[in-house]
């Protein structure tokens, strides 16, 4: 039976999340704890892991797209309520087939060998604007810092 994998709610005020990357593809077999995808919010980037064994059937939300909390992002043959096609005007099913794993550390290290410390929103904004965060590693980058570089 096909079940839904939904966008998890990672905080009290979270209403949507950016699906930063898929770690699985349709047809992949997964086990409990396997990372399925990475979700970015304004404050964190979190890996979402499978709760049980199953096989990924279909990916419904592409990497780089934003999805509301509770939206079906993929289907699989694992444990959980049956998946239904996402309705156009109704709310998403309340299935929870994936749980967040530990927060992901800041990605790549700077060329100087240091770690780039930046919020996910600041990293995404800098990437979209072509700003190299490694060029200014004197402090942790927030989106206000990225905006300052653009206006300066």
C-alpha positions as CSV (number, residue, x, y, z in Angstrom):
1,X,0.0,0.0,0.0
2,X,1.3,3.5,-0.9
3,X,1.7,5.9,2.0
4,X,2.4,9.7,2.1
5,X,5.6,11.4,3.2
6,X,4.7,14.9,4.3
7,X,6.5,18.2,5.0
8,X,7.1,18.1,8.8
9,X,6.4,21.0,11.1
10,X,9.8,21.8,12.7
11,X,8.8,24.7,14.9
12,X,5.7,26.4,16.3
13,X,5.7,29.2,13.8
14,X,6.8,27.1,10.7
15,X,4.2,27.2,7.9
16,X,6.3,26.1,5.0
17,X,9.7,24.7,4.2
18,X,12.2,24.7,1.3
19,X,13.0,21.2,0.2
20,X,16.7,21.8,-0.2
21,X,17.8,18.4,-1.4
22,X,16.5,14.8,-2.0
23,X,18.8,12.1,-0.6
24,X,16.7,9.3,-2.2
25,X,15.1,8.7,-5.7
26,X,12.0,6.8,-6.8
27,X,12.6,3.1,-6.5
28,X,15.1,3.4,-3.6
29,X,14.7,1.0,-0.6
30,X,14.9,2.8,2.7
31,X,15.3,1.7,6.3
32,X,14.5,3.4,9.6
33,X,16.8,6.4,10.1
34,X,17.7,6.7,6.4
35,X,17.8,10.4,5.4
36,X,15.0,11.1,2.8
37,X,15.4,14.8,2.3
38,X,16.7,18.1,3.8
39,X,14.3,20.8,4.7
40,X,15.4,24.5,5.2
41,X,13.5,27.1,7.1
42,X,14.6,30.6,7.9
43,X,16.4,29.4,11.0
44,X,17.6,25.8,10.4
45,X,18.4,23.1,7.9
46,X,17.2,19.6,9.0
47,X,17.5,16.1,7.6
48,X,14.2,14.2,7.6
49,X,14.6,10.5,8.1
50,X,12.4,7.5,7.3
51,X,10.4,6.0,10.3
52,X,10.3,2.5,8.8
53,X,11.2,0.2,6.0
54,X,9.8,0.9,2.5
55,X,10.4,1.9,-1.1
56,X,10.2,5.4,-2.5
57,X,7.4,5.4,-5.1
58,X,7.1,9.0,-6.4
59,X,8.6,12.4,-5.6
60,X,5.9,15.1,-5.8
61,X,7.9,18.2,-4.6
62,X,11.0,19.0,-6.6
63,X,14.3,19.9,-5.0
64,X,14.4,23.7,-4.5
65,X,10.6,24.0,-4.2
66,X,8.8,25.4,-1.2
67,X,5.9,23.2,0.3
68,X,3.5,24.0,3.1
69,X,3.6,22.0,6.4
70,X,1.6,18.8,6.0
71,X,1.9,18.8,2.2
72,X,2.6,15.4,0.6
73,X,6.2,15.7,-0.8
74,X,6.5,12.0,-1.8
75,X,4.9,8.6,-1.7
76,X,6.3,5.3,-0.5
77,X,5.4,1.7,0.3
78,X,6.2,2.1,4.0
79,X,4.0,2.2,7.1
80,X,1.5,5.0,7.3
81,X,-1.9,6.0,6.1
82,X,-2.8,5.6,2.4
83,X,-1.6,8.4,0.2
84,X,-4.2,10.3,-1.8
85,X,-3.5,12.7,-4.7
86,X,-3.0,16.2,-3.3
87,X,-6.4,18.0,-3.5
88,X,-6.4,21.4,-5.2
89,X,-8.3,23.4,-2.6
90,X,-8.3,21.2,0.5
91,X,-5.7,20.8,3.2
92,X,-3.0,18.2,3.0
93,X,-3.5,14.8,4.8
94,X,-2.3,14.6,8.3
95,X,0.0,11.6,7.6
96,X,3.4,11.7,9.2
97,X,5.7,9.2,7.5
98,X,8.9,10.9,8.2
99,X,10.5,12.5,11.3
100,X,13.2,15.2,11.5
101,X,16.7,14.0,12.4
102,X,19.3,16.1,14.1
103,X,19.8,19.6,12.7
104,X,22.4,19.7,9.9
105,X,25.6,21.7,10.5
106,X,26.5,24.6,8.2
107,X,27.6,23.1,4.9
108,X,30.9,23.6,3.1
109,X,34.0,24.8,4.8
110,X,35.6,28.0,3.5
111,X,38.6,27.7,1.2
112,X,40.7,29.0,4.1
113,X,39.8,25.8,6.0
114,X,37.3,27.5,8.3
115,X,33.7,26.8,8.7
116,X,31.1,29.1,7.1
117,X,28.6,30.0,9.8
118,X,25.4,31.3,8.3
119,X,21.7,30.8,8.7
120,X,20.0,28.7,5.9
121,X,18.1,31.9,4.8
122,X,21.4,33.8,4.6
123,X,23.1,31.0,2.6
124,X,20.2,30.8,0.2
125,X,20.0,34.5,-0.3
126,X,23.8,34.8,-0.8
127,X,23.7,31.9,-3.3
128,X,20.8,33.6,-5.3
129,X,22.7,36.9,-5.3
130,X,26.1,35.4,-6.1
131,X,27.7,36.5,-2.9
132,X,30.6,34.4,-1.5
133,X,30.1,34.0,2.2
134,X,33.6,32.7,2.6
135,X,35.0,36.1,1.7
136,X,33.8,37.6,5.0
137,X,34.2,35.0,7.8
138,X,34.7,37.4,10.6
139,X,31.2,36.8,12.0
140,X,28.2,34.6,11.6
141,X,26.1,35.6,8.6
142,X,22.5,36.4,8.8
143,X,20.2,37.6,6.1
144,X,20.6,41.3,7.2
145,X,24.4,40.9,6.6
146,X,23.7,39.6,3.0
147,X,21.3,42.5,2.4
148,X,24.0,45.0,3.6
149,X,26.5,43.6,1.1
150,X,24.0,44.1,-1.7
151,X,23.1,47.7,-0.8
152,X,26.8,48.7,-0.1
